[in-house]
């Protein structure tokens, strides 16, 4: 994260919005209705954030399986 007001502060949101416009809206400026909008945005999110594909960083398990087997536990710092 950058300082307040810098371009790095909002880079993730801007990147997502650009991908949304490019991949989902394509040539149209609006969605036909709210249901189509939700469906298409969820398709994009699921395509970008694949929870099924196996990754080397988690011993070639799908991220969902890895997280189910190893729940996140925060250790308190004394």
N, C-alpha and C positions, 0 to 999 in steps of 0.2 A: 504494500500500500504506500502510496505517496502522501505528500502533505495535502492538506485540504486545499482544493482548488487547482491542483495540478492535473495534468492529463493522465498520469499513471493512476490517480485515485479512482478513475471511472473506466479504466481500460477493459476490465472484464465485462462489464455491462454493455459497453459499446461494441465489443467483439461479438457478444451474444446477439445483440440487436442487428448487427450487420449480417451475421449468419442467418438469422431469422428472415430478414428481408430477402436475402439472396436465395436461400434454399426453399422457403415456404411460400412467400408471396410471389416471387419471380417477377412476372410482368404486371400483375394486377396490384392495385393500390389498397384494396380492402378485401375482407372476407365476405362471402355471401351471407353468412349468419354466425352467431356466437358458437353454435355446436361445431361447425366446420373449423372455426378458428381454434377452439380447444383441441380438437382431434389432430389437426395439423401441427400445432405447437408441441403437443405431447409426443407425436411421432418423431419430431426433430430432437427433442430432449432425449428420448430413448435411443435414438440412433447415435447421438453424440456421446452419451454416457452409458456405454455398454456395460451392463452388470453381469453378463453371461460369459463373455470372452475371457479365456484364461490369461493370466499375466505372470511373468517370471518373478516379479517382486513379491508375490504371495504364493510362491511354491507351485506355480502353474494351476492354481485353483481359480475359479470364478470369484470376483470380489465379494459377491453376496455370500457364497459358501465360506470364504475365508473369514468374513465378519461374523457369521453365525457360529463358527468354531472357536473363534477367539474374540470374545466380547471386549470392548474397549473399557479399560479400567484405569482411571487416573490415580497416580500415586501422589499422596500429599507430601509436600516439601516442608521439612522442619526448619 
